[in-house]
Every structure is written in structure tokens, then in C-alpha cells.
Amino acid sequence: MRLRAFTLIELLVVLAIIALIAALLFPVISNAREAGRKTRCLSNLRQIGMAIQMYLSDYDETFPMNRFPDARHPLSHEWGALQGSSYNWKRALLPYLKSVQVLECPSNSYRWSSAFIENFGGEAGDESNWAWSLKLPISYAYNGSFFHEGIPIRVLGESYQRARFLAEIPEPSWLILLTETRVNYPDLGGWTLTQELVLRSGVVSGKGLLQSHRGGVNWVFCDGSAKWLKVGATCVPRQRWTPYERDQTLYDERARNLVEEYR
């Protein structure tokens, strides 16, 4: 019996069907992969949150500073006053973490780069003074709107340096402790929400928060819990950046002026 060969038209039809199926499946597969990365990131943050709770227990309910004034680790760049800022909260938590990999979000494309920003001090941050083999990944940052006392005097005008106490926070489950970041600094504050900067690549980007998980960000709160929220939800109807009700007007304004990528 003589077998009938496929015609060119039949082959083209089959290829078109395969291409159509692939086009339909690709977004599904891509979304599934991102969902997995989002879950892994959230798991990382929960582990960091637990580590901070252990730190609180060991240090009389005192949070680690965002930067520690440690003269053994001076940071050399144009902000010379940031002496010792290369020893930060991440390094203080290393004894409580199983692996440094929990400091790395799998969706963060900046996690092993300086994410150099033209008018934001370059890579002057918490890892720029360490040898490459000792650097920690860039993915998470302290809430600098409240946890910023580790910066030495004359940078932000503090009259003294100290860490924050848990007793200063009326609702630990409400106040942001950690956020996701794209820049090499140990802390970022609410001031970043309305500011656009230009990366060296020429890409216009938000000043630091990394909204990489399907339109939102994973956050850690001061009770150690972690969850996904849109950036705007941290400002209104009730802001989560400071424990002070008086700051709500400021965050109402910031919510109205979020940079485009955070909307």
C-alpha cells in the first residue's frame, strides 16, 4: 500500500496550529514561573522576619540598625559622612539566617549589580566597600522612613545614634519593616515613591522600590509577618511607613503622585 505524503499546505497548517498553541501557553507558563518566584521571595522575607524576631529577643527588643557606625568598615565615596555604613542590618542578621540566599529575590534582576543610578550616588551603599566574594545580594531594604538612626550625625541631622525599640511601635503588624529594592542601599523610605531616576542604561526607573511581582511588592512588617501589597496600599487609606497618624497627609499626597510604574 502506497503511503500518502503530507502536502505543503497541510504542513503549514500543522505548524500554524502548533505556533498558536505555543502562543496561548507561553503567558500561562510565564505567569506560573513568576508565581513561583513570588512565593519564593515571600518565603525568603518570612525567614528574614523570623531572624529579626530572634534578634529582638537577643537584644532586649531592639531592632538592628539599618547601618551600624562601625569605623572598621568605612565607606569611601562622595558622602564621606556615611562612615561604617557597609556594616548593616543584613550583616547583623547573618547568624540567624540559614543561607545568604534568602537575601536574594529570584525576580530581582539587580540582585548582583550596583544598579548604578545617574543622580543617586552610584553604588555608594551597603555593599560597595566589600570584596566581591563577600558581597551580599541586593533585594531587600529597611523602611528608611522610620528605621534610619544608624546613619551617623550630620547626614540626616539626628542629634544621636540609636536603634529603634519594639515598644515604640503601637501596631507592629501594621508598620513596614522591609521592602523590595533595586538599589544598593540598606534602607529606602516613602520619599522614593514619587521620584523617578535614570539608570545608566538610560531606562527611567523608580528610585528604588522593585515592583516585580505582578504589579505589587512583598513586604515584611514589624511583627515578622510578610505579605504582598500594591505600593499605593501602603499609603492610603492608612499609611504603613511610620507609626505616626500626623504623617497621613504626607502619604495622601504621595499616593496621588506615585511614579507611573507604581500605579
CORJOWO-V629436 format. One record per helix or strand of 3 or more residues. SS is the DSSP state (H for helix, E for strand). FROM is the first residue (numbers start at 1). LEN is the number of residues. If there is no record, write none. Layout:
# CORJOWO-V629436
ss=(SS;SS)
from=(FROM;FROM)
len=(LEN;LEN)
This chain:
# CORJOWO-V629436
ss=(H;H;H;H;H;E;H;E;H;E;E;E;E;H;H;H)
from=(8;71;89;100;132;140;166;176;190;196;204;216;226;231;245;260)
len=(51;3;8;4;3;4;3;6;5;4;3;6;4;4;12;3)
